[in-house]
Structure formats: C-alpha cells, structure tokens
Amino acid sequence: MIFLGNNNFKGGIYTEKRLIAVFAAICMIIGCLCLRLYTLSTDSPVTAMNSSHYKTVELAAVRGDILDCNGRRLTGTDYSNYLALKPTAKALNLLESVTDSDTFNSARQRMSKGNAVCVNIGKAEVDSISDAMCIKVWNRYSDKQLARHIIGYINGENKGVAGIEAAYENVLSTGKNLSVRFPCDAYGKVIGGARTELVNSTLPCGNVQLTVDSAIQRYVEDSLDMYDVAQGAAVVIEAKSGAVRAVASRPVYDARNLGEYIDREDSPFVNRALSAYAVGSIFKVCVAASALEKGITDFDYDCRSVCEVDGVNFHCNANKSHGKLDMRKALECSCNTYFIKLAQKIGAKAILETASSFGFGQQVKLDSEISAAQGKLPSLENLKLSGNLANFSFGQGDFTASAFQIAQMMAAVANSGSYLKPYIVERAEDSGGNVVFEHSTEYPVHAVSQETAEKLSDMLVSVVEKGNASKAKLINSVKAAGKTATAQTGSFDSNGNELCNTWFGGYFPADEPEYVIVILKQNGSSGAEDCAPVFKSIADKIIYNE
C-alpha cells in the first residue's frame, strides 16, 4: 500500500512540472507577439511600406532602341501619357478633367473598390499630385511608323519575332517592363500616404543602328503612297558603299494590332522588297552588258514588231515595229525582238555568267538573319531550248529576281563595273555599351569592265532623256540613268486581264552616282507609267531635302 502511494505522489509532481513548463512557453510566445505588435506600431512610414504588399501595373516592355544611320530613333518615336491613380476623390477629379466620360466612369468603378488604376490619357498634359502620378510612356510603334517590314514586330510576350526585332532580340530585350507599383495593405487596399513607385524607368538597354536614313525612308514611303503603289516595294542604296538608306514594302501592317492583318488577301506581312518576282525588260541591261563584255558593240537589227524562234512568234512590247535599231535605241524603246536576236548572238552561257556576276540567282544577305530571296536563274541546260533563251533575253520565262539584285546590277553600272553588297546594320551595342556587332567593309564584287559600265551608263542616261523612261527625268538638269520593265506573270484577274509586275531601276546623279533606286509595283500597267514617276519623286526629294 505504501509502495503504491509513493508512485502516485511522484507522478503528480512530474505532471505539475510539465504544466508549469508549457505555461511558461505560452507566456514567452505571447510576449514576443506583443513586442512585435509594439514595434510595428512605432515603425516609420518607409518601413511600413517595405513590409506591405504591392499592386503592380505593367505599362510597356523595356526594350532597346532601333536607330537610323544618324542616331535618330526608328522605334519609340511617339508617346502616351498615363495617370497612375490612387482611389481618392482628388485623383478622380484630376482624371475627369483630362478624359472622356466612359473612361472616367470605368476608372471610378474600379477605384470605388479601393483599387489603384493606370489610365492612358493620350497627349494630355497634367502635373503630378500626391494621389496621381503622370507618366510619359514611349510607345514601341506609332501611327506613322517608318520601315515597318525591316524593323519587324514583337509578340504578346514582348519578344521579337520578325525583322530586326527578332534578329537582335538578345541585344534589344531586357526581359523587364516599365511598371507602376502601389503599396497595399494585407487586404489589397492602397495604403494612404504611401509613395507610388515607377519601376525600371532608367534601365540600361542595348541598341541597334541601321544604315537606314529616316529622312530618305520617309521620302520613299510618301512617294509610294502618292503614286498608289498598293502592292510593291522600293529600295534605296548608297551607290558607292552599298548601305541601304531606305527599304519599304506595301501594303503595311500595324504592329500594335497584328490580328487584323492575318487573313488579308493582299498579304501585308510579306516583305516584297526581299521577295523575288518576274523581272521583265530591266534584265536587258544585263544582256547588253554581256554583249559589250564580248566585244559586241555594233549589233543592229530591223524590228518588225514580231520575230519567229523555232516556230513560235515573239512580239515586241505593244506590238510596235521599231525599225532599224542599235543597242542604245533598243534600250530606249525596250525592243524585245532586238534583245532576242542579240541573246542568240551572245549565247546562253555568257549571259548566265554576267547575270551571276551581278548576283542574280544568289541570296543578298543584308544581315546575318535578313536576306533577299535568291530568285530563280535558269540553268544552261534549260536555255539550250531557243524559246527559253528568247524569253530569258527580256527577263521572262522562269527567271525571277528581287529588288536588291536589280539594285546590285545598277550599282555595278554606276560604279565602273563593281559594287559593294548591300547591308542594313551598321552596329549593335549591348546594355553595357559594348559593341557586339559592327559592319566591316568587304571587297567590291567585280561584275563587268569599267569600259562596259561606262558605255552602258551612257545608254541608260539616254533611256531617261530620250527613251520611254522620260517620267524619271529629274528637275534642274540633274541627270539620271535607268531602265523600265513590265513583266508578265501568267496570272489573270477576274476580267481576264493579265497581271503584270512593273519596275524601274536607276541611279543619280548620272555623272557622279550617289544613290541607286529600284521600284516594284505588282498588278501595274507599265514601268514607265507606274514606277518611273516614283523614282523621280524620291530622287527630287533627296536632292532638295524636302
């Protein structure tokens, strides 16, 4: 009995000690919580903000600039003002003074629930107050965006997916956004008196400098629109350096709303300046160059509007009978039958060699990621058929080329027989200012002899001064050289009319060439009517800096 009683007594002592220990631990925890609450109640406002939650509103992606050759921005040229508003009457009053009723009512409804909002107020100018911060946000693209097809666009995740935006994604992207941060309490309500923060407003970015001159680019785009080139392209390259000063394609798209253009039949996303098309009579420049290279300088032919090749009749343009012609006159009136007979005299092999030296049938790499299509140059085997050679002699048949290949040919004629390959990126720098790419000049491509180039250049001046390209004549006696083309495509409209590609390629001033310009219009009537006036418009604007 006594033994059992002693055990019960000891167990009671142990139980009491455990209760005391638990009670002491609970008291310590309560004490710590009280101390923490006291500390929070006496902290400064800055500390309170740092300990609170945040609501973040993203305004725009932070990306590096794409610049023109003079350092002017081609992206981020337009802005919108945003108001970052706390849910207060003072902020609402300010918003009501600068926006329409629908925008105001929508913002008021959200703010009535304790939410902060950011509202685009366009170009309205207001001073920031304690409850409303006015923020200028540079839009990536604008209504009057230049060089849309070569710049490209970004997707919904702010990643470049076309053009320079894609090719230099690693340089241009920061992976961050310009954001507004509102401090909030645990319930998501904006904290009164807390400072609204602008995040990533001074983030360092990389940049890409193009060879494009924004002034010349504007001249080109205005001229294409002025002369209703709804589908087509234009390129301007510096004759001596190969630097691309302008490149434009029509129709254009709005990179801010790409979805509207996906199903369009006129294919706005196609960069026609980089695509290959049926060429037509502008290729007669190459055939003439090939003849001169072979020493054929005095070939004459009596054009009767049609000639027969292996039982097939080939007609001259507009079925005209041009009479007796030499090479100069044949280029001036763009006589098909003359060049058919001239090609037979030269031979397919020599013409292909000259065409290849001008870059036909080869990609034109403007940058490591951006190239003009190689087009299609017929094989020697194909041209063994006399009918195929006849078509090839005036740029028809299976032959296709891009505007940049034609520009190379014209540049070679302008530059005493040699040309530098076109390029479009001058340099690129990362966010630390380190040069990650810089264009280095390559050796010129020797296409034809200086003698051939000089003779041909003199003939191309006559095409503009006396021939069918008279609408390309420049004002104030500045001479230009060039050639027109109207290429059959084998496609027809709903009325049975054949759709043609029309061209003009040339350079100016003829005596000291500075710029080469090539114009393409799809579904045109003739190169003389459609494209020669566009050339004149662009060249005149460049000359007089309009």
Secondary structure, 3 states (H helix, E strand, C coil): CHHHHHHHHHHHHHHHHHHHHHHHHHHHHHHHHHHHHHHHHHCCHHHHHHCCEEEEEEEEEEECEEECCCCCECCCCEEEEEEEECCCHHHHHHHHCCCCHHHHHHHHHHHCCCCCEEEEEECCCCCCECCEEEEEEEECCCCCCCCHHHHCEECCCCCEEEHHHHHCHHHHEEEEEEEEEEEECCCCCECCCCCCEEECCCCCCCEEEECCCHHHHHHHHHHHHHCCCCCEEEEEEECCCCEEEEEEEECCCCCCCHHHHCCCCCCCCCCCCCCCEECHHHHHHHHHHHHHHCCCCCCCEEECCEEEECCEEEECHHHCCCEEECHHHHHHHCCHHHHHHHHHHHCHHHHHHHHHHHCCCCCEECCCCCEECCCECCCCCHHHCHHHHHHHHCCCCCCEECHHHHHHHHHHHHCCCEECCCECEEEEECCCCCEEEECCCCCCEECCCHHHHHHHHHHHHHHHHCCCCHHHCCCCCCCCEEEEEEEEEEEECCCCCEEEEEEEEEEECCCCCCEEEEEEEEEECCHHHHCHHHHHHHHHHHHHCC
